[in-house]
Amino acid sequence: MEWNQETLQFLSQCFLHTLSPAPGPRRQAESSLSDASERPNYALAVLRLVAESSVDEQIRQAAAVNLKNHLRTRWAPSPPDSDAPAPSSSPIPDAEKEQIKALIVPLMLSSSARIQSQLSEALALISKHDFPKLWPALLPDLVSNLQKASQASDYASINGILGTANSIFEKFLYQYKTNDLLLDLKYCLDNFAAPLLEIFLRTAKLIDETSSSGQAVNLRPLFESQRLCCRIFYSLNVQELPEFFEDHMGEWMGEFQKYLTTRYPALESSGPDGLALVDELRAAVCENICLYMEKNEDEFQGYLDKFASAVWSLLGDVTQSSSRDRLAITAIRFLTIVSTSVHHKLFEGEGVIQRICQSIVIPNVRLREEDEELFEMNYVEFIRRDMEGSDLDTRRRIACELLKGIATYHKVEVTAIVSAQVQNLLSSFAANPATNWKDKDCAIYLVVSLATKKAGGNAVYTDVVDVESFFTSVIVPELKSQNVNEFPMLKAGALKFLTLFRSQIPKGITLQLFPNVVSYLSSESNVVHSYAASCIEKLLLVRDEGGKARYTSADISPFLVAMMNNLFTALRFPESEENPYIMKCVMRVLGVADISQGIAAPCIAGLTSILNEVCKNPKDPVFNHYLFESVAVLVRRACEKDTSLISSFEVSLFPSLQTILANDVTEFFPYAFQLLAQLVELNRPPIPANYMPIFEILLSPDLWNRGPNVPALVRLLQAFLQKSPHELSQGGRLSQVLGIFNKLVLASSTEEQGFFVLNTVIENLDYSLIAPYIPHIWHALFTRLQNRRTMKFVKSLLIFMSLFLVKHGPSNLVDSMNAVQPNIFVMILEQIWIPNLKLIAGNVERKLTAVASTRLLCESPLLLDAAASRHWGKMLDSIMTLLSRPEEDMPVEEPDAPDVAENVGYTATFVNLHNAGRKEEDPLKDIREPREFLVTSLARLSALSPGKFPQIISENLDAANQNALFQLCSTYKCPIV
């Protein structure tokens, strides 16, 4: 794209039309720009347009945004080994890159603030890939321009340069310390540390000269400059303390302290923006001194006393306005770090902790208007902060963290002071509950926030109050209130307390309160009914010693109908239609309760109604997961008790599942297939005819092309193969199934799923049915083994061969393999079976492979031949190594679906439904103990040829394995003769 008047006109018109409110011209302009972006020198032409002062600023700003986005996708192509698809758009040529780099810095410095901001971001994007190695001129260029702008006191340019430098140096905040990173850091320090200090001190002097008499408009750019200097200071110091900063620590710290102790009335009283600018500088200073306390404590200790005093005084002046939160939080965090350091003695003065509690902690823990607004207007964010522990960036939590920090070395004093404060707050509430309800909330919050988790469990404890006494006198009256909508924040606090201390509250007391907690599910407050649901859900997870569930189906049976009604009612409240806390509670209750037909019918009706609604527009992946888990657990628990309910579940669920498939709701495909698999498995053969169309859909190749579907499709296919194996012999279906296996086994990401299909075929079909396909199966497996041998594939192959052997006999296994390639079985035995048998894990898999290997030893003519005695001995040695390993802990029956928040997302991915899980089947139920099977088989074999096998054993078995074998023979009284 050549730069001429025609190009200028074309680009100007395009960018003008991208700002049009009319969709037609806007889309046309965007399409034209997209086409133009494929031409060489497009980015350079846009940059030159931005430089044209005669063009309207709005157009130039739109061009700057376009340039930034263009550079983001085209400056650096994906590395060749990346898993990402190859970029469809061509990268910017090197010659064009060099011209852009030569032009962008001076253009950024001469632009207006809005354009400068976009160009600064564009420059930072380039520097992310090219700086410093491919752009050595950048930093010297910035320093040179910074010095020129400094001499001219041009703070528009100074702040543009500092903002760019800040963006460039931010990489030191997020990258791991490596030699390359430290070399880059040294280069930046060598070039920028001295100029940074110079402009910092120069600006500080200007602030001193103008702060008393100057106007706010003159001070604003100076404070912004100092804030940027502080951010750069942090980036350059975060990896380690540089020598230059250590040498000049006094100059930096002197100015830092001044900004924390000096008032700037001209700027602070000029409006919210002025005060915010000063607060941002002070917060940046607090972050820097926090960094030095954490990383450079020894070098910093000479300044500590003055900073601690300054921060304390500053906090006394910081109001409760939310606009000042960041300053308050960073300042309190500094004191928290000091409180847990070797300098904690700063808090030992008489009355110091008392004053901190009264002047810093209590004011910041009290509810503010902003908290009440968040409670009412955005319950999701309120809960995220209040209950899920993401509120470390809130005043309430950081103030309590300060108390916890001080308690590290002054526990007795902190406990006594906080206990007294809690009592004072409760007395204030008792004097006038209607007016002073926030005092009670503050007391509850203090107790909850200062609770500590016990080591090795989820139980919590606190020394601030006697939990049972506090619960009885403070929390129970709140929970027993008849009006579920009165003082909702207190109700939420009370429910949170019960949830947190659920293990300590005796079962009898909790059960008395259960109807009250259930009633709070009908509260109009989203937070309250969410907390009630969460409380019930967490109570049902409580385990007593020995892992026994504290609350059983009998315990919740009296409240079950009311609880389910209230849960489904809560899902109809505004903003709670897709409330994940309520749906998780539904899932948990159904997992514990005794599910009768009277409960099952309204529950499945309610759940399918919700499912039909969310199918229209899936939004919350966590809610959706718990919805499907709820359906799965309801089907499982109800059908365990009454199998006649299967047909009614099918009638309720089939329309919803068909809607998912017909409307291509891809996010729900894996869930739908898992539920269908669960229903198929619950049916007794023959399965109803209405399932067969699903079987036909299941064999469609298109479905298998979507990766997230594969595990769920395999699960469903396994269910069909187990329940209707005879259906496979009709209409070429077996060929289609084996085609699916072949497709899956070729890719390392799905090879394990391919073996699941193959194993199910081998296990459930007669050999006469599968015999014609066996050569094709071995050919596919051997080709994959030759082309790409992974350990996962090798183990899966060994398990498959073992299953083949125990189902269809050693002769069929050996002969069918050798029919594909002569003598390949011996090669597989030497290279795969014997060396890898000892690596098999899983109790069922170990038993299967041990028994199959034993049968091979004792039944296969090939191994019993005298010429194969070494192979026989080595196979037995591998079996003994496998069986001598300690048995793996059997998984405990776990009725609780795990939390899924970290596993699910907005794209279609496979997430396992815990409650629709497939139970692992043991293909050798008639064999109790593989060790006993081994020695009894060997004893029978050796009796046929006395004296033959002891010699082979002594020549080929490891000494430890020989001893272990003879010990087994003695245990089971089966001598090898």
Phi, psi and omega in degrees: 000110181282147179269110177209182184297325180295318178296318179301315181295317181298310182294320180300315180296319180298311183292329176296316182287337176293342179269358184289137175289341181281126185296327183300298180299325182295315181293323179297317180295317180297322178294318179296319179293323178297318177294317182295329183294345178279348183274149178300148177067017178297312182299322179294320179295319179295321179297321179290327175297317179300328182281348184282103183293340181285344181275145180305140186296326179299319179294317180294324178292318177299322178294322179295319177296316179299318179299314180302314181291325177297316180293326182300321185266342189239354183290315182233113178291161179297144178297152186299333181268007181289148176282347182293149178295153180299139182297136180282340181256148185281142178288161179288131179296154183300321182296320178293322178302314182298321179293320178299315182296328180288330186266332196289323183294306179298327179292318179301318184290333183264001185269166174291168188301317184292317178290321179302320180299316180292318180292327177296319177295320178298317179297319179296323177297317179296315184296331179302325182262325190257339187270137358265344192298316184265003180217060184295340182279348188297306186294313175303324179295315179296318180296316180300314180293326178296318180292321178295314181295325179295316179296329180268001184051038180270088187283345173295315178288319180303312183290329174296316180293315180295322178297320178294314179300320178300315179298319181294317186279351181297342180298334180289344179284327194248345185266149178291150180289117176227168178298319180297318180296319180293327175294318177297319180297317179299318179300316180294319180294316181300326184266331193241342185299313182293312177301327179296313179297321181298313181289328178296313181290323180296317179293321178301319179296318179296321178297317179299321184286329187252350187295324184279322185248344187284163178270158182301323183298330179279332183278332186305306181296331180291317179290324176296321178298315180293324177298316179295322176299320179293321178294320178294320176307314181297313182298320184281347181252352191289330181283314178194166182281113179287150182301319182299317181289327176294320180293330185248024184300321182301318181293317180294310186294327178299316179290319179303313182297321181299320182290337178277338186250344185264140174266146180234075188301325182301322181269318185294329181265009183272007180125172182304323182295322181294313179296320180298322180295317178293317180298322180296320177295315180295321178296320178296323176296315180299322177296322180292319181285333171297316179301314181292325177294323183282324190248332185230048189300317182297314181291333186271344192299333179294340182257354192297312184305313183294321180291321179299317179295318181296316182294318179300313179296318180300316181298331178294337182261347184282121182285174181277004181300138181297336180294344182253014184298315186298319178296313181300317183293314181293324179294315179295324179298323178299313179296326178296317179298317179298320185296335181259004182264182178291350180264021182298346181294345175301339182263006186274349181301154183299125176078000183296310182296323178300315182292321178299316181297316184284320188265339183244307189289301185302313179301327183273344176272334180301145176296140175247170178302322180298322179294319179295320179296317179297319179302318185274325190261335184216076187296329181298313180291321179300313181294320179303319180282316192278320188252333186260007171076018178264023185254028176294343178263023176246155180298319184302311185288317184294327177296320177290327176296326176298315178298318178298320179298313180297324181293344178305319182246352184226050189297314184299314182294316180297316180300315181296316182294315181293320178301318179294318179298317179300316179296320178298317180295319180291325176295319178299318179296316182298328181293326181204079186304320184295321183272322189257029182297333180292335177293320178294319177301317180298317180297313180298317182298318179300313182296315182295315185288334180269003177291149183236140179286137175285145181297138174075024178187183181263352182292148180238159177219165177211146176261354185292320180220164168281115191303311184296319180294315179298318180299314183294318187272331187250314188276315184303314179302326179291317181291331182273003178302138183285335183261105185288348182257001182272138181044062186300328181291327175291320178298317179299317179297320180294317178295322178295321179297313180299320179297315185292316184260026186301329182287330183276336182284123182303148183302318182300316180295317181298317181295326176297328182271352185304316178299326179293316179298318178299321181296331180288348172296339180265006177295143179289339180286125179300322181294315184296311181289335174290318179293323177297316179297316180296321179298312180299315182300316181288324177300321182288351177264352185296133178242137173270181181303138183091358177081009181281135180297133181287322184249125185249178179299325180294326181292322184264354183304318181297336184253001193298312183297312180298320182296312181295320177300314182293323179296314180290329175293319181299329180287356176258356176291145176305137180076350180249014181300331178232055182275112185293333180293321180290316182292327176295323177294318176304312180301314184293318180297315180295334179284342182252323190292160173275109188270105175268172178298326180294333176273318186299316186298306179294330181292314181292327177295315179295318183291319179292327176298315178294319180299316179299325181288314183289338177299332182293328181199082180297125184240307187258106185294331179290313176302314182299321180297313180294331175297311180292324175298322180296316177299314183296317181289326177297313180298314183297308185292320182292318183283336173299324183272324186214098184293342180293345181284348184304314184297322180290325175295320179299316179299321181286320190271328186305314180301320181293317180292324177293324176299317180301314183287318183291323182268007176057046176279079193299330180300331186260356181306308181301322178294315182299316181294324178292320177294319178297319178298319179298316181294319178299315183295329181284339180283149173267142180298148353282146181286152183302152183297334183291353176275339188296323175301327178292323178299320179294318177299321182300330182274002179287125183299329184300320181301324185282350179283345179267109186310314181298338181285334196302308181301322180288321177295320178298316179300317180292318179297319177300319180298315179297317182296325180285321186272331182225059182298329181294334180295335182292334184281359184250142171063027177068022184291324181298320178299320179294318180297317181289333173295322176296315177304314183300318180296316184290321188286342181286335182257132182297332182288338183236008185301321181296320178296323177300318178292327176301317179296311184298316180299321181293321177298310183298323185284328191252349183251146175295151182297327181298329179285323186266346185307317181297338184263349186301316179302321179295322179297310180297320180300315179297318182290317181292324177296315179296320180297321181287322185279321183207097183265111175248157181297323179298319180294317181299315179296318180297320179297317180297318179294320179298313180299322179295317179295318177304315184295313184288336180271324189234005172092151181298324183295314179299322179296306185295313184294318182293326178290314181291338177291333179282321179206121184305135176062017180291335182298317180297321179296317178296321179300314183290316190268334187244302192293302186297311183289336187254354181303319183294347183269353183293133180240162181098131186297316180293318181294320179295317179297314182300309183291325179293315180294316180298318180294323177297315179296323177298317178298318192262347185237342186274119178303328182299318182277338180276353176295142183301328182290343183258019185298325179293316177299319179300313182295317181292326177296316179297322178299319179292321178299316181294321177299317179297313186280346180275345177293146177301141179295139179289147178299127177291136180296133178289141176301115188245107185278355188262121175293134181289161175294146187239003188305327183274347187262338187253155179212191185274344179267164181287110176228161178276123172234124184293134173274108183303317186279351175253016186298147180271126179288136180290124182265140176266114181287354182234054183299331184283348178257116186279315189225116183296333179293316178296319179299321181297306187288327177292322178294316180295321180296317178296317181295314184293333179295336179281335180222072184304139177085346184285313192276329177303323179292316179299320180296315182293331182278333191243342183267142172301148184303318180295322179290325176298313179299317181296321180295314181293329176295319178295319179300320179292317182299315185263006178054050181231083184288146174262114188256000000 
